[in-house]
Amino acid sequence: MSLLILSHSEVEQLLPMNECITVMEEAFTALARDEFHQPLRTITKPPNVKGVMALMPTFRAGETPLFGLKAICVFPGNAEIGKDAHQGGVLLFDGTNGEPLAMINASAITAIRTAAVSGLATRLLAREDAGDLAIIGAGVQARTHLAAISCVRDLKRIRVAARRLESAEKFAQQMQNQSPCPIEPVESNEAAVRGADIIVTVTTTREPVVNREWVSAGAHLNAVGTYSFNAREIDTATMKAASLFVDRRESALNEAGDYLIAAKEGAIGPGHIRAELSEVVAGSNPGRTSRDEITIFKSLGLAMEDLAAATYCFRKARQENRGTWVDF
């Protein structure tokens, strides 16, 4: 039995952003057809440890059934030492006999597929003429989200804010040659968000970085950074004012602090969730219904996204003779 190993750089080569957006669209279409078994993730947080481990299993039925498992450690402080906050691997298994097929770098999969899903949500939910992008955060996800949003909208202005202006300036300098227009580092979240019609939050904050007073009518927000019940990036007033779309209702109701804290304050309830992204992809929900409507896509990340991305990399690597095969 042979196992395929794909490194970070190999995943980046095999999974360009425009292709990954297409892969994610197909995956959410399959989710709408109930082809995925998608349980909640399991998170282990030992006391006095500055990170967590998450286990994200899933199964896809069909002509070629597959199991997937992402085992990942999340250490938000890694940015300070020049490392991705996400460290781990995605395991791919044959769904008919359980044979392990591949071990794929999870940092690269997570960075690309998360942004690709936001790109898909932006294509479906943002106004067609939206072109003023605000990014809150300047780490790995900020970089991939710039690429993803550039794939789906004609960007005319980009502003980026971070906890330190120096981080925003470094991001602008490093990413300028990959941007369709000048990147403006700004000193505050407010300066980035005001006037923007696409807003991306990719932070490790526990408190809101977006205030309702700053958000323009008709804006679309991708809330990406937080993944726990007690942390949020979007304030309650914005959550209440917006039409809320999620990757999975069950996940949002159990894990999304952006939703749960606003619900605890009595501002919203389960009925406030307009639709899952799969329902918009499949056409059973129209998504945005007016030009002035504010839309939020709350992204928590699903194991089926990892499985879809890993499957694509696995099949492409076999076709192109990429990666390393080892006896197992």
N, C-alpha and C positions, 0 to 999 in steps of 0.2 A: 504494500500500500504506500502511495506517495502523497505527500502533503505540500501544497503550494504556499510559499512564504512571499508576501508582498510588503516591501518597505514603504516608508513615508513618501520618498521621491517617486517610487514606482506607481503608487496610488495617484499622486498628482498628475503623472503622465497619462495614466489610463483613464482618468475621470475628469476631463476638462469641464468647466462650469456649465457651459451651454448644453453639453451632453447629459450632465447630471440633472439639470432641470427637467429634461425630457424623461429621464429615468424616474424621477420623483413623481412626475405627472402620471406615468404609467402605474407606479406603485399605489398612488392614492386612488386611481381608477379601480385597481384590483381590490383595494381595501373596501371600496364601495360595493364591490361584488361579493364581499365576505370571504375572500380568498386567504386572508391572513388571520391566524390566531394571535392575538395581541394582548398579553397580560400586562399589568403594571410592572414597572421596574422594582427591583429590590435594592434598597440603599443601606449600606452598613457604615455607621459613623461611630467609631470607637471614641471614648472620652479622651480629651486632651490631645487629639490628633487634628492637624490643620487641613485635613482632606477627608474625602469619603470614597467608598468603592460602590459602584452601581453595577448590577447585573441585569441585562436587558435581553430576555429571550423572546423568540417569535418563531412562527412556522408559516410557510406558504404552501398551499395546496396547488394542484394543477397537474399538468403532464409531467413536470419535473419537480416534485415536492422537495422542499429544502427546510432545514432547521437553521436558525442563526442565533448566535449568542454574542453580545458585546459585553466584555468585562472591562470596566474602565475605572480608573481612579481620577478624581477631580480635585485638584489642588489650586484654588484661586490665586494663591500667592506665587505660583510659578512664574508669572509674568515678570516679577521682580528679579528673577535669576535667568531670564531669557529662554524659558521653556513654555511649551503649551500647557495650559491648565488641564487638558485632557490627555491621559496616558493609558494605553491599554491595547487590546486587540479585539478584532471581530473574527469569530470562529464560524465557519461554514460547514454544514453537515448534509450528507445525502439523506433525503427524507424518506427513502424506501428501506434503507438498511442501517442508517446511523453512522456510516463511515465518514470520518472527518476529511474534508476536502481542502480547506485553506485556512491560513492564519494571516490576517491582514491588519496592517497598522491602523489603529482606531483613531489616533489623533488626526490623520489626514482624512479618513472617512468622515469623522464628525465635523471637521471644519468645512468640508466641501458640501456634504449633504444637508447640513443645517442651513447654510446660506442658500442652497439650491431650493429648499422648501420655502424659504422666505421670498426668493425670486418668483417661485410659482404663485405664492399668495399675492405678491405685489402685482403680477401680471393679471390675476383674476379680480383683485379688489381695488387697486389704485385707479384713479382717474386716468384715462388714456393719455391725456396731455401732461400728466405729472412729470416734472423734471427737476424739482428742487429738493435735493436729498440732504437730510441731517443724519449724521451718525454720532451716537453717544457711546463712547468707548473707542479704544485705539489698539486693541489687541488682535489676536489671530482672527476672531470672528468678524471684526471690523474690516479686515482685509478681504476675506472671502465674500462678505456681504456687499462690499463695493463692486466686486466682480459680478455677483449675481444680479444686483439691481441694474447694473449697466447692461446686462443681457436682455432685460425686459422693458426698459424705458430709456428714452432719449434724454440723458441727463444734461442739464444746462448749468447747474450750480450745485456744489457739494461743500458742506461745512462739517467739520468734525470737532467734537469737544471731548475732553477726558478729564480725569481728576487733576492732572497737572498739564498746564499749557505745553510744557516741553514734550509730553507724550503725543499730543495732538500735532505739534510741529514736526516731530519725527515721523509720524504716520504720513503726513502730507508730503514730506520730502521723499520718503521711501516709495510711496504709492503713486506719485504724480505721473510717472511714465506709463502706468497702467490705467490711468483715469481718462475719461473722454473730455474732461474740462478741468479747469484749475480747482485744486482742493484748498479750502480756506480753513486753517486752524483758528478756532475762536476760544475766548477765555471762559465762557460759561455755557451750560446746557441751554439756557434761555436764548442766548445769541445764536445757537445752532438751530433750535426748533422753530423760533418765530419765522413765519413765512414759508416754512417747508411744507411740501405736499406729500413727501415720503419721509418717514422717520423710522430709524432703526436704533434700537437700544440693545447693546451687547456689552453689558457691564457685569461686575460681580457685586453690585451694591445690595444693600438690604432695605434701603429707603428710596422713595420715588426720585427719578431723575427727569421726569416729565410732569409739568404742571398744566392743568386744563387751560389756564389763561394764555398759555403760549401757543396752543394748538389751533391752527387755522381750520375754518370750515372746509370740508372735503378732503382733509388729510387722511393718509393711510399710515398706520403704525405697525411695525413688526417688533413685538416685544419678545426678546430672545434670551436675554442674559440669565434670568433667574429660573430656578427649577425646583424650589422648595416652598412649603406652605407658609413660611414666615418671612419671606423676602419678596420684594416687588420693585419694579422699575417705573410703573405707571400709577399715578395718584388716583384716588377713589373718584374724584369728580370727572376725570377723563374716562375712566372705565364706565361710569354711569352714562355719560353723554354719547358714547360710541356704540356702534354695532360690533358685537364681539364674535369672532370666528376662532376656532381652536383646531389643533391637529386631532384631538380625541377628547370627547366629553368626559369620559371616565378619568382620564389623566388630569384634565383641568380641575375637576371637582375634588380631586384628591391631592394634587401636587402644586397647583399654580397659585402662588402667593398673590399675584396681581389680581386674580379673581377672588380668592378666599378671604383676603383681608378686606376688600370692598364689600364682600357678602357679609362678613362678620360685623361690619359697620352698618349693615342694613340697607345699603345703597342698591344692591342688585341681588338676584337669585338665579337658580339654574335656568329659568326661562329667559334670562338675558343673553344666553349663548344662542346666537342666531343659527349657526350651523357648524358642522365639522368641515374641514377643507375638502375632504373626499366628496361631500355632498355638493359642493360648488363645482368641483372638477367634473363630477358625473352629471351635472345639470339639474339635479333635484332641488337646488336652492340657487336663486339668482345672484347671490353675492350683493355687491353694491346696488342700491336702488335709486340713488339720487346724487347729483353732483356735489351737494353740500354735506352729504352724510360723512361722518367720521367713522372709519373702520379700523379695527384692531385685529391683527392675527397674533394670538398668543401661542408661541411655539415652545413646547416642552421637549420635543424630540422623541421619536418612536423607534422601537427596535426594528420595525418593518422597513424604515428608511435605511438603517444600517444593512439589513439583509439585502435590500434591493441594490444598494450601491456596491456591496461586496460581491453579489452575484454578477453584476455587470463587469466589475474588475476581473473576477475569476474567469469568466468566459472570454473576455477580450485578451487577457494575459495568455490563455491557451492558444488563441488564434495567432497572436503576435510573438509567441515564444518569449514572454517576459517572466520575470520573477525567478525564484529559486525553488526547485523541487527537492524534497528530502524524503528519505525512507522513514516511515513512521509505524 
